[in-house]
Amino acid sequence: MNYIKKRININSLEVGMELASHALTSNGLILIPSNTIIDENYIFKLNLYQIFFVDIKEYINEDSDENYDNDEDPQFLPKFTEFKKNYDESKELISTQLNNISAGGNININDLFTISNKLVKSIKTKSELFNYLNHLKSKDEYTYSHSLNVSMLCNIFGQWLHLDSNEIEKLTVAGLLHDIGKLSIDKDIINKPGSLTVMEFDIIKQHPQIGFDIVKDLDIPEEIKMGILMHHEKIDGSGYPLGVKDNKIHDFAKIISIADIYDAMTSIRSYHDKTSPFKVIRLFEQESYGLLDTKYLFVFLENIAYNYLHRKVRLSNGEEGKIIFIHPTCPSKPIVDVGIAIIDMQDEANLFIEEILK
């Protein structure tokens, strides 16, 4: 079948698409060869290695209709609808605040923290929040929604790390401001759906430095400034804009980096593709070591998994059961009671959790 080669932003990349060209790292090495069919693992790798665009095959006359899954639990929808309303209101406040700061305005740490923290506090359980975020798939105003998501994730992450309230407040605000530099970049580049040039992506990669320049002279904690500047650094030195290694990267930046990638991964999916959190956890386990700080990564992954302890799940073989134990060293492979048997998924290499059931 005939096709044309189309360059797209990885935020538009979907499982099942086929690469038309090699996906290369910043060093020119082949990360994913051409003709590869994209799955969750490859999408994760592209995010992790900060490859912003790929060439895909767009087959001529091929239909691409979306079939949305409306089969939601009736108890879930009212709660999600209320959360979505509060979320949209918070996003509107955030957009106003971030644009004001980007234009040279002052930062009120308490006001920014309150917007994000109020939304976190509106959720009864952390498990609900992760579930709701997986259903927020709007691609409009992505910078604002992503900033709000990362901020809430940082808030929860800080609690898991047993940070004191002052540190959680600063980390939450750092997560909220981490991408503020993008607001100073041409919107036509930021929102361009595809066919971005190398030069355009080089411009986007300047956003951590631009964001730092916006806030560097403001009277805010140094931790927030470093979180903005370094959130794309990697512990092996392959990140940007400074290319610094492990102990030179601020702890806030290491934390934000994990939350940033997690939100990017779970936001890529179309509404009908309900990505199991355990799939994302597995990808982190397999691909992140040497790039992200395991001191923080282990805490993040284990706690996400624990949010689903005693929840009903569907396995990749179609069986349904209940999670009864989370392995601290391998949270993506819990023990599941399927009624007729107890399955330790650490012993089942090809078995994974397909879906969390409501």
C-alpha positions as CSV (number, residue, x, y, z in Angstrom):
1,M,0.0,0.0,0.0
2,N,1.3,3.5,-0.9
3,Y,2.2,6.0,1.8
4,I,3.6,9.4,2.3
5,K,6.2,10.3,4.9
6,K,4.9,12.8,7.5
7,R,6.8,14.4,10.3
8,I,4.8,14.7,13.5
9,N,5.2,15.9,17.1
10,I,5.5,12.9,19.5
11,N,2.5,14.3,21.4
12,S,0.5,13.2,18.3
13,L,2.2,9.8,18.0
14,E,-0.1,6.8,18.6
15,V,0.3,3.1,19.2
16,G,0.2,1.3,15.8
17,M,1.8,4.0,13.7
18,E,4.8,2.9,11.6
19,L,8.1,4.9,11.5
20,A,9.1,6.0,8.0
21,S,12.7,7.0,9.1
22,H,15.0,6.1,12.0
23,A,14.4,7.9,15.3
24,L,17.8,9.2,16.2
25,T,19.2,10.3,19.6
26,S,20.9,13.7,20.0
27,N,24.2,11.8,19.4
28,G,23.0,10.5,16.0
29,L,22.5,6.9,17.2
30,I,19.5,4.9,16.1
31,L,17.1,4.6,19.0
32,I,14.2,3.1,17.0
33,P,14.8,1.9,13.4
34,S,12.5,2.8,10.5
35,N,9.6,0.5,9.7
36,T,9.0,-0.1,13.4
37,I,5.4,-0.3,14.6
38,I,5.0,2.0,17.5
39,D,3.9,0.6,20.9
40,E,3.9,2.1,24.5
41,N,7.5,1.1,25.0
42,Y,8.7,3.1,22.0
43,I,6.6,6.1,22.9
44,F,8.1,6.0,26.4
45,K,11.7,5.8,24.9
46,L,11.1,8.9,22.7
47,N,9.9,10.9,25.7
48,L,12.8,9.7,27.9
49,Y,15.4,10.5,25.3
50,Q,13.7,13.8,24.5
51,I,13.2,13.1,20.8
52,F,10.5,15.6,19.9
53,F,9.5,14.5,16.4
54,V,9.5,11.4,14.2
55,D,8.6,10.6,10.6
56,I,5.7,8.2,10.2
57,K,4.1,6.5,7.3
58,E,0.7,7.9,6.4
59,Y,-1.0,5.4,4.1
60,I,-3.1,6.9,1.3
61,N,-6.9,6.4,1.6
62,E,-6.5,4.7,5.0
63,D,-9.3,5.5,7.4
64,S,-8.5,6.7,10.9
65,D,-11.9,7.0,12.6
66,E,-11.8,7.1,16.4
67,N,-14.2,5.0,18.3
68,Y,-14.6,6.4,21.8
69,D,-15.4,4.2,24.7
70,N,-18.5,5.6,26.5
71,D,-19.0,2.6,28.7
72,E,-18.1,4.3,32.0
73,D,-19.1,3.3,35.4
74,P,-22.1,5.5,36.3
75,Q,-20.6,6.1,39.8
76,F,-17.4,7.4,38.1
77,L,-18.9,9.9,35.7
78,P,-20.5,12.3,38.2
79,K,-17.3,12.5,40.3
80,F,-15.2,13.0,37.2
81,T,-17.5,15.6,35.8
82,E,-17.2,17.6,39.1
83,F,-13.4,17.2,39.1
84,K,-13.2,18.3,35.4
85,K,-15.2,21.5,36.3
86,N,-12.8,22.3,39.1
87,Y,-9.9,21.4,36.9
88,D,-10.9,23.7,34.1
89,E,-11.5,26.6,36.5
90,S,-8.0,26.0,38.0
91,K,-6.4,25.8,34.6
92,E,-8.0,29.2,33.7
93,L,-6.5,30.7,36.8
94,I,-3.1,29.2,36.1
95,S,-3.1,30.5,32.5
96,T,-3.7,34.0,33.8
97,Q,-1.0,33.7,36.4
98,L,1.6,32.2,34.1
99,N,1.1,34.7,31.4
100,N,1.4,37.6,33.9
101,I,4.7,36.2,35.2
102,S,6.0,35.5,31.7
103,A,5.2,39.2,30.9
104,G,7.4,40.4,33.8
105,G,4.9,40.2,36.7
106,N,5.7,39.2,40.2
107,I,5.2,35.7,41.6
108,N,3.0,35.1,44.6
109,I,4.1,31.7,45.8
110,N,1.1,31.2,48.2
111,D,-1.5,32.1,45.5
112,L,0.1,29.6,43.0
113,F,0.3,26.9,45.6
114,T,-3.3,27.4,46.6
115,I,-4.7,27.0,43.1
116,S,-3.0,23.6,42.7
117,N,-3.3,22.4,46.3
118,K,-7.0,23.1,46.4
119,L,-7.6,20.8,43.4
120,V,-5.5,18.1,45.1
121,K,-7.5,18.5,48.3
122,S,-10.8,18.1,46.4
123,I,-9.9,14.4,45.7
124,K,-10.7,11.9,48.4
125,T,-7.9,9.5,47.4
126,K,-4.7,9.8,45.4
127,S,-5.8,6.8,43.3
128,E,-8.8,8.9,42.2
129,L,-6.5,11.7,41.0
130,F,-4.3,9.4,38.9
131,N,-7.5,7.9,37.4
132,Y,-8.9,11.3,36.6
133,L,-5.7,12.6,35.0
134,N,-5.7,9.6,32.7
135,H,-9.1,10.8,31.4
136,L,-8.1,14.4,30.8
137,K,-7.1,14.1,27.1
138,S,-7.8,17.6,25.8
139,K,-4.8,18.8,23.7
140,D,-5.8,22.5,23.7
141,E,-3.8,24.8,26.0
142,Y,-1.5,21.9,26.6
143,T,1.2,23.9,28.4
144,Y,-1.3,25.1,31.0
145,S,-2.9,21.7,31.6
146,H,0.5,19.9,31.6
147,S,1.8,22.5,34.1
148,L,-1.2,22.0,36.4
149,N,-0.9,18.2,36.2
150,V,2.9,18.2,37.0
151,S,2.2,20.6,39.9
152,M,-0.4,18.2,41.4
153,L,1.9,15.2,40.9
154,C,4.8,17.1,42.6
155,N,2.5,17.9,45.5
156,I,1.7,14.2,46.0
157,F,5.3,13.1,45.3
158,G,6.4,15.5,48.0
159,Q,4.1,13.8,50.4
160,W,5.4,10.4,49.5
161,L,9.0,11.7,50.1
162,H,7.8,13.0,53.6
163,L,8.9,16.5,52.8
164,D,7.8,19.2,55.2
165,S,4.9,21.5,54.3
166,N,7.2,24.3,53.3
167,E,9.2,22.1,50.9
168,I,6.0,20.6,49.4
169,E,4.7,24.1,48.7
170,K,7.9,25.1,46.9
171,L,8.0,21.8,45.0
172,T,4.4,22.2,43.9
173,V,5.0,25.7,42.7
174,A,8.2,24.6,40.9
175,G,6.2,22.0,39.1
176,L,3.6,24.6,38.1
177,L,6.3,26.9,36.7
178,H,8.6,24.3,35.1
179,D,7.5,25.0,31.6
180,I,6.9,28.8,31.9
181,G,9.6,29.4,29.3
182,K,7.4,27.9,26.6
183,L,5.1,30.9,26.9
184,S,7.9,33.1,25.5
185,I,8.3,30.8,22.4
186,D,6.2,31.5,19.3
187,K,2.9,29.7,19.7
188,D,3.0,28.6,16.1
189,I,6.0,26.5,17.1
190,I,4.6,25.3,20.4
191,N,1.2,24.3,19.0
192,K,2.4,23.2,15.6
193,P,0.8,19.7,15.0
194,G,3.5,18.4,12.8
195,S,6.3,19.0,10.3
196,L,8.5,20.8,12.8
197,T,12.0,21.6,11.6
198,V,15.2,20.8,13.6
199,M,15.6,24.5,14.1
200,E,12.1,24.8,15.6
201,F,12.8,22.0,18.0
202,D,16.1,23.6,19.0
203,I,14.1,26.7,19.9
204,I,11.7,24.6,22.0
205,K,14.7,23.1,23.8
206,Q,15.6,26.6,25.0
207,H,12.5,26.8,27.3
208,P,14.2,25.7,30.5
209,Q,16.8,28.5,30.1
210,I,14.2,31.0,29.0
211,G,12.0,30.1,32.1
212,F,15.0,30.5,34.4
213,D,15.8,33.9,32.9
214,I,12.2,35.0,33.6
215,V,12.4,34.2,37.3
216,K,16.1,34.5,38.2
217,D,15.8,38.0,39.6
218,L,12.5,37.5,41.3
219,D,12.3,37.0,45.1
220,I,11.4,33.4,45.1
221,P,13.3,30.3,46.6
222,E,16.3,29.1,44.7
223,E,14.9,25.6,44.6
224,I,12.1,26.8,42.4
225,K,14.5,28.5,40.0
226,M,16.7,25.3,39.8
227,G,13.6,23.1,39.2
228,I,12.7,25.3,36.2
229,L,16.3,25.4,34.8
230,M,17.2,21.7,35.2
231,H,14.0,19.7,34.8
232,H,15.3,18.2,31.4
233,E,18.7,17.3,32.7
234,K,19.6,13.6,32.9
235,I,21.9,12.0,35.5
236,D,24.2,10.6,32.7
237,G,24.7,14.2,31.4
238,S,22.6,13.7,28.2
239,G,20.0,16.3,29.1
240,Y,19.7,20.0,28.5
241,P,20.3,22.9,28.7
242,L,23.4,22.5,30.8
243,G,24.3,18.8,30.2
244,V,25.2,18.4,33.9
245,K,25.3,15.0,35.6
246,D,23.9,13.4,38.7
247,N,25.0,15.3,41.8
248,K,25.1,18.6,39.8
249,I,21.3,18.4,39.2
250,H,19.1,19.9,41.8
251,D,16.8,17.5,43.7
252,F,13.7,19.5,42.7
253,A,14.6,19.1,39.1
254,K,15.1,15.3,39.5
255,I,11.6,15.1,41.0
256,I,9.9,17.3,38.4
257,S,11.6,15.3,35.6
258,I,9.8,12.1,36.8
259,A,6.4,13.8,37.2
260,D,6.9,15.5,33.8
261,I,7.6,12.3,31.9
262,Y,4.8,10.4,33.7
263,D,2.2,13.1,32.7
264,A,3.5,13.2,29.2
265,M,3.2,9.4,28.9
266,T,-0.3,9.2,30.3
267,S,-1.5,12.2,28.3
268,I,-0.4,10.8,24.9
269,R,-3.2,8.3,24.8
270,S,-6.5,8.9,23.1
271,Y,-9.6,8.9,25.3
272,H,-10.5,5.3,24.4
273,D,-7.1,3.9,25.0
274,K,-7.2,3.4,28.8
275,T,-3.5,2.9,29.6
276,S,-2.9,0.8,32.7
277,P,-0.7,2.6,35.2
278,F,1.2,-0.6,35.6
279,K,2.2,-0.5,32.0
280,V,3.7,3.0,32.5
281,I,5.4,1.8,35.7
282,R,6.9,-1.1,33.8
283,L,8.3,1.2,31.2
284,F,9.9,3.3,33.9
285,E,11.4,0.2,35.4
286,Q,12.8,-1.0,32.1
287,E,14.0,2.2,30.5
288,S,14.8,4.9,33.1
289,Y,17.8,3.6,35.1
290,G,20.9,5.6,34.3
291,L,18.8,8.6,33.2
292,L,16.5,9.3,36.2
293,D,17.5,9.2,39.9
294,T,16.5,5.9,41.3
295,K,16.3,7.3,44.8
296,Y,13.2,9.2,43.7
297,L,12.0,6.9,41.0
298,F,11.6,3.9,43.3
299,V,9.4,6.0,45.6
300,F,7.3,7.3,42.8
301,L,6.7,3.9,41.2
302,E,6.0,2.0,44.4
303,N,3.5,4.6,45.6
304,I,1.6,4.7,42.3
305,A,1.3,0.9,42.5
306,Y,0.2,1.0,46.1
307,N,-2.7,3.2,45.1
308,Y,-4.2,0.2,43.3
309,L,-3.8,-2.3,46.1
310,H,-7.0,-4.4,46.5
311,R,-8.4,-3.0,43.2
312,K,-9.9,-5.2,40.6
313,V,-7.9,-5.6,37.4
314,R,-8.0,-7.3,34.1
315,L,-4.9,-9.2,33.0
316,S,-3.5,-9.4,29.5
317,N,-4.7,-13.0,29.3
318,G,-8.3,-11.8,29.9
319,E,-8.6,-13.0,33.5
320,E,-9.9,-10.7,36.2
321,G,-8.8,-10.6,39.8
322,K,-7.7,-8.4,42.7
323,I,-4.3,-7.0,43.5
324,I,-3.3,-8.4,46.9
325,F,0.4,-7.6,47.2
326,I,2.8,-5.0,45.7
327,H,6.5,-6.1,45.4
328,P,8.5,-3.1,46.6
329,T,11.4,-3.9,44.2
330,C,9.2,-4.6,41.2
331,P,5.9,-2.7,41.6
332,S,4.8,-3.3,38.0
333,K,4.5,-7.1,38.8
334,P,2.1,-7.5,41.8
335,I,0.5,-10.6,43.1
336,V,-3.1,-11.0,41.9
337,D,-5.9,-13.2,43.2
338,V,-7.9,-14.4,40.3
339,G,-10.2,-16.6,42.4
340,I,-9.0,-20.0,41.2
341,A,-5.4,-19.2,41.7
342,I,-2.9,-16.7,43.2
343,I,-0.7,-15.3,40.4
344,D,2.7,-13.8,41.3
345,M,3.3,-11.8,38.1
346,Q,7.0,-11.7,38.8
347,D,7.0,-15.3,37.7
348,E,5.0,-14.5,34.5
349,A,7.2,-12.6,32.1
350,N,4.5,-12.2,29.4
351,L,1.7,-11.4,31.7
352,F,0.8,-7.8,32.7
353,I,-2.1,-5.8,34.0
354,E,-4.1,-4.6,31.0
355,E,-6.7,-2.4,32.8
356,I,-7.8,-1.2,36.2
357,L,-11.5,-1.9,36.6
358,K,-13.8,0.6,38.2
